[in-house]
Amino acid sequence: MSSIAMPTSRATISAKDHRDSLRPLALAAPLLLLLLFSFGAPIVALLSRAVYEPTIANALPNTVAALRLDNAAGVPAEPVFVALAADLKQAQAAGGIYEFAKTLNARLPGARSQMLRVARLAGQDPKPTKEAMIKAAPLLGEEQSWTAIRTGTNRFTSFFLLSAFDLRWTDQGTIGAVSADQAVFTRVFGRTFLIATLVTLATLALAFPLAYVMTNVRPVIAGIVLVLVLLPFWTSILVRTAAWTVILQKYGLLNDLLLWLGMTSDRLELMYSRTGLIIAMTHIQLPFTLLPIYSVMRSVQPSQLRAAQSLGGRPFTVFRRVYLPQVMPGVLAGCLLTFILCLGYYITPVLIGGASDQLISNFIANYVNVELNWEMAAALSFVLLASTLGLYVVMTRYLGLDLFKMG
């Protein structure tokens, strides 16, 4: 009887353990659903627009069908122009002609105004000829224009992701670089990573010695220094950036201080410059680099350093071989956190940086708020997100860093 009851008892215990393991998940389910619908779903919807763009295909159904029947390369025959006129007339009646023209203009610069002229021609003339449509829109007489239209009729596209790297599909079906006057994004991404690197190094140069001093002074003094470092957190980043616009002015406090100390003989142009931008970003990011380093330094036992010195180790050797390896996880965590946050800076470059110091986030905001080009904004956001995740994976996998285990 006891041997028969044993499996039942084990099954009961196993079921109870299973219910207990699901209980925390059930408690967190509302929060997870909230994050999914308020945070995850909008991000996925935005990023999907980098590869899914149905505007041209939806606006030109007859043209798409006519192009399938037209096997000639380059400028198509008369039936395709007839179908295009019918599609433009229908799009104009439905109120979608401007969205179509704007979308095509992103692929074919100058197409917006010409497509609108052809649409007006199609509305006035029931059967416009190929010659009349080319006269109204000379782009329709060029082979590269129809290459752009043919590729645009595909709902799934790589056009915007390639554009984020200043690349495009050529007429020969290969990937090539855009012209030098249109190559913008590689320089902007390079500038973004350069400024993020400089700010990270600057915060590290300030945070490491400050954290070391805080761990070797009395707790009361360390607490006061920590409060002073965290004091800017009591105000928003917009207020802190606005304060730096006052400090960095040509007749601001920083220039007055430099002149008083004799470090410069003339007032410096710090506003709307890269130097001023790095100074402001360094001040804002300093706590993010300091706190992980300080938390790890506090865990290092001073007795280990004294033991190493008692065994004959020189101070620099003890620092390099005993102390530095133990605090390196905090250094990497602080630098990674600062670097990632700097990649997404928006307000500070707008208010303090010059025209040549705008970061990739400023271009994303411009595409969303001004040009209403969500596809290009999604492509740039995808590249930035992929770069950030790739950097985190490299740091965690090859350097053994895990931010979730810090502290």
URKA-V826809 format. One record per helix or strand of 2 or more residues. SS is the DSSP state (helix for helix, strand for strand). FROM is the first residue (numbers start at 0). LEN is the number of residues. If there is no record, write none. Layout:
ss=[SS,SS]
from=[FROM,FROM]
len=[LEN,LEN]
//
This chain:
ss=[helix,helix,helix,helix,helix,helix,helix,helix,helix,helix,strand,strand,helix,helix,helix,helix,helix,helix,helix,helix,helix,helix,helix,helix]
from=[1,54,60,77,96,110,129,137,142,158,166,174,184,218,236,252,273,301,314,346,354,359,373,402]
len=[47,5,9,17,11,14,7,4,10,6,3,3,31,16,11,9,26,9,29,5,3,10,25,3]
//
